[in-house]
Amino acid sequence: MIIKIDFGDDFIQYISCSTKVGRKMNCIQEGFLNWIFDEEKNTEYWALENGKKIHPNYEANAMVEWLNNVRFKRGIAKAKLITNPQLRVKKSLYY
């Protein structure tokens, strides 16, 4: 399933994931936001100012990492970032 992730200001990225995972994206989106805003669990996706974390700074690759390594950590990779989707977008998420 192809999912369009719209970050606003005409910045759009796409991820590919299994249909089973894609259907749940609206329900599990809150889990991603909780993870991305947790300064202790998520250290890679924070913007720094004078050496201090000030806010999350992320793109679709953060969603892919969360899906593959946190939410669905058992089994094979569930998602990947794609640049030019060849299939029709089935779902859109907005951040």
C-alpha atoms as an extended CHARMM CRD file, in Angstrom:
* protein
*
        95  EXT
         1         1  MET       CA              0.0000000000        0.0000000000        0.0000000000  PROA      1               0.0000000000
         2         2  ILE       CA              1.2580000000        3.4810000000       -0.8470000000  PROA      2               0.0000000000
         3         3  ILE       CA              0.7600000000        6.1580000000        1.8060000000  PROA      3               0.0000000000
         4         4  LYS       CA              1.2420000000        9.8620000000        1.1480000000  PROA      4               0.0000000000
         5         5  ILE       CA              2.6510000000       11.8090000000        4.0800000000  PROA      5               0.0000000000
         6         6  ASP       CA              1.9620000000       15.5280000000        3.8190000000  PROA      6               0.0000000000
         7         7  PHE       CA              4.0850000000       17.7170000000        6.0820000000  PROA      7               0.0000000000
         8         8  GLY       CA              2.5900000000       20.9590000000        4.7760000000  PROA      8               0.0000000000
         9         9  ASP       CA              4.2410000000       23.7100000000        2.7320000000  PROA      9               0.0000000000
        10        10  ASP       CA              4.1610000000       21.4270000000       -0.3410000000  PROA      10              0.0000000000
        11        11  PHE       CA              6.5170000000       18.9000000000        1.3210000000  PROA      11              0.0000000000
        12        12  ILE       CA              5.1520000000       15.4330000000        0.5330000000  PROA      12              0.0000000000
        13        13  GLN       CA              6.8170000000       12.0480000000        0.8760000000  PROA      13              0.0000000000
        14        14  TYR       CA              5.5920000000        8.5080000000        0.2610000000  PROA      14              0.0000000000
        15        15  ILE       CA              6.0430000000        5.2240000000        2.0520000000  PROA      15              0.0000000000
        16        16  SER       CA              5.1990000000        1.7230000000        0.9740000000  PROA      16              0.0000000000
        17        17  CYS       CA              3.9410000000       -0.7910000000        3.5070000000  PROA      17              0.0000000000
        18        18  SER       CA              1.8200000000       -3.9020000000        3.6710000000  PROA      18              0.0000000000
        19        19  THR       CA             -1.9140000000       -3.4150000000        3.2610000000  PROA      19              0.0000000000
        20        20  LYS       CA             -2.4860000000       -4.7770000000        6.7670000000  PROA      20              0.0000000000
        21        21  VAL       CA             -0.2180000000       -2.1000000000        8.2590000000  PROA      21              0.0000000000
        22        22  GLY       CA             -1.5310000000        0.6310000000        5.9480000000  PROA      22              0.0000000000
        23        23  ARG       CA             -5.1160000000        0.0790000000        7.0000000000  PROA      23              0.0000000000
        24        24  LYS       CA             -4.1110000000        0.7020000000       10.6270000000  PROA      24              0.0000000000
        25        25  MET       CA             -2.1340000000        3.9020000000        9.9820000000  PROA      25              0.0000000000
        26        26  ASN       CA             -4.8230000000        6.2800000000       11.2250000000  PROA      26              0.0000000000
        27        27  CYS       CA             -5.1700000000        4.2580000000       14.4310000000  PROA      27              0.0000000000
        28        28  ILE       CA             -1.4400000000        3.9080000000       15.1080000000  PROA      28              0.0000000000
        29        29  GLN       CA             -0.5040000000        7.4680000000       14.1410000000  PROA      29              0.0000000000
        30        30  GLU       CA             -0.8480000000        8.5530000000       17.7870000000  PROA      30              0.0000000000
        31        31  GLY       CA              1.7470000000        5.9440000000       18.7950000000  PROA      31              0.0000000000
        32        32  PHE       CA              4.1840000000        7.4250000000       16.2970000000  PROA      32              0.0000000000
        33        33  LEU       CA              3.6050000000       10.9300000000       17.6220000000  PROA      33              0.0000000000
        34        34  ASN       CA              4.1370000000        9.7520000000       21.2020000000  PROA      34              0.0000000000
        35        35  TRP       CA              7.4360000000        8.1390000000       20.1430000000  PROA      35              0.0000000000
        36        36  ILE       CA              8.6810000000       11.0840000000       18.0720000000  PROA      36              0.0000000000
        37        37  PHE       CA              7.9910000000       13.5450000000       20.9200000000  PROA      37              0.0000000000
        38        38  ASP       CA              9.6270000000       11.3410000000       23.5930000000  PROA      38              0.0000000000
        39        39  GLU       CA             13.0720000000       12.8390000000       24.1830000000  PROA      39              0.0000000000
        40        40  GLU       CA             14.3300000000        9.7020000000       25.9240000000  PROA      40              0.0000000000
        41        41  LYS       CA             13.2100000000        7.0750000000       23.3920000000  PROA      41              0.0000000000
        42        42  ASN       CA             13.8540000000        9.1280000000       20.2960000000  PROA      42              0.0000000000
        43        43  THR       CA             17.1290000000       10.9970000000       20.1740000000  PROA      43              0.0000000000
        44        44  GLU       CA             17.9120000000       11.0020000000       16.4610000000  PROA      44              0.0000000000
        45        45  TYR       CA             14.9950000000       13.1450000000       15.2720000000  PROA      45              0.0000000000
        46        46  TRP       CA             15.3410000000       16.1810000000       17.5250000000  PROA      46              0.0000000000
        47        47  ALA       CA             16.5610000000       19.6050000000       16.4600000000  PROA      47              0.0000000000
        48        48  LEU       CA             19.2650000000       21.0230000000       18.6840000000  PROA      48              0.0000000000
        49        49  GLU       CA             19.9320000000       24.5950000000       19.6450000000  PROA      49              0.0000000000
        50        50  ASN       CA             23.0270000000       25.3590000000       21.7270000000  PROA      50              0.0000000000
        51        51  GLY       CA             23.3000000000       21.6310000000       22.4620000000  PROA      51              0.0000000000
        52        52  LYS       CA             19.7620000000       21.3730000000       23.8480000000  PROA      52              0.0000000000
        53        53  LYS       CA             16.8380000000       19.5210000000       22.2690000000  PROA      53              0.0000000000
        54        54  ILE       CA             14.1730000000       22.0070000000       21.2290000000  PROA      54              0.0000000000
        55        55  HSD       CA             11.6430000000       20.0670000000       19.0970000000  PROA      55              0.0000000000
        56        56  PRO       CA             11.2740000000       17.0010000000       16.8730000000  PROA      56              0.0000000000
        57        57  ASN       CA             12.6320000000       17.4470000000       13.3570000000  PROA      57              0.0000000000
        58        58  TYR       CA             11.5960000000       14.5430000000       11.1590000000  PROA      58              0.0000000000
        59        59  GLU       CA             10.5480000000       13.3350000000        7.7320000000  PROA      59              0.0000000000
        60        60  ALA       CA              8.8910000000       10.1460000000        6.4830000000  PROA      60              0.0000000000
        61        61  ASN       CA             12.0430000000        8.1260000000        7.2080000000  PROA      61              0.0000000000
        62        62  ALA       CA             11.2170000000        8.5270000000       10.9220000000  PROA      62              0.0000000000
        63        63  MET       CA              7.8200000000        6.9130000000       10.3100000000  PROA      63              0.0000000000
        64        64  VAL       CA              9.5220000000        4.0470000000        8.4430000000  PROA      64              0.0000000000
        65        65  GLU       CA             12.0020000000        3.5440000000       11.2980000000  PROA      65              0.0000000000
        66        66  TRP       CA              9.2160000000        3.5600000000       13.8760000000  PROA      66              0.0000000000
        67        67  LEU       CA              7.0990000000        1.0790000000       11.9150000000  PROA      67              0.0000000000
        68        68  ASN       CA              9.9820000000       -1.3200000000       11.2760000000  PROA      68              0.0000000000
        69        69  ASN       CA             11.9070000000       -1.1060000000       14.5480000000  PROA      69              0.0000000000
        70        70  VAL       CA              9.4140000000       -0.0750000000       17.2250000000  PROA      70              0.0000000000
        71        71  ARG       CA              5.7870000000       -0.7880000000       16.3370000000  PROA      71              0.0000000000
        72        72  PHE       CA              6.3350000000       -3.9700000000       14.2970000000  PROA      72              0.0000000000
        73        73  LYS       CA              9.8270000000       -4.9330000000       15.4020000000  PROA      73              0.0000000000
        74        74  ARG       CA              9.3150000000       -8.6790000000       14.9760000000  PROA      74              0.0000000000
        75        75  GLY       CA              9.4370000000      -10.1260000000       11.4890000000  PROA      75              0.0000000000
        76        76  ILE       CA             10.4720000000       -8.6240000000        8.1970000000  PROA      76              0.0000000000
        77        77  ALA       CA             10.5750000000       -4.9100000000        7.4160000000  PROA      77              0.0000000000
        78        78  LYS       CA              7.0800000000       -3.5300000000        7.1030000000  PROA      78              0.0000000000
        79        79  ALA       CA              7.7010000000       -0.2000000000        5.4080000000  PROA      79              0.0000000000
        80        80  LYS       CA             10.1010000000        1.6710000000        3.1560000000  PROA      80              0.0000000000
        81        81  LEU       CA             10.4870000000        5.1950000000        1.8370000000  PROA      81              0.0000000000
        82        82  ILE       CA              9.7830000000        5.5780000000       -1.8780000000  PROA      82              0.0000000000
        83        83  THR       CA             10.4520000000        8.5500000000       -4.1150000000  PROA      83              0.0000000000
        84        84  ASN       CA              8.2010000000        7.9950000000       -7.1210000000  PROA      84              0.0000000000
        85        85  PRO       CA              5.1800000000        5.8500000000       -6.3810000000  PROA      85              0.0000000000
        86        86  GLN       CA              4.2100000000        3.6470000000       -9.3110000000  PROA      86              0.0000000000
        87        87  LEU       CA              0.9220000000        2.6480000000       -7.7210000000  PROA      87              0.0000000000
        88        88  ARG       CA             -2.0290000000        4.7830000000       -6.6860000000  PROA      88              0.0000000000
        89        89  VAL       CA             -1.9150000000        6.3950000000       -3.2400000000  PROA      89              0.0000000000
        90        90  LYS       CA             -4.3690000000        4.6120000000       -0.9650000000  PROA      90              0.0000000000
        91        91  LYS       CA             -4.1200000000        6.7590000000        2.1630000000  PROA      91              0.0000000000
        92        92  SER       CA             -2.9000000000       10.2040000000        3.1900000000  PROA      92              0.0000000000
        93        93  LEU       CA             -1.5260000000       11.3050000000        6.5480000000  PROA      93              0.0000000000
        94        94  TYR       CA             -1.0280000000       14.9290000000        7.5640000000  PROA      94              0.0000000000
        95        95  TYR       CA              1.5440000000       16.3010000000        9.9920000000  PROA      95              0.0000000000
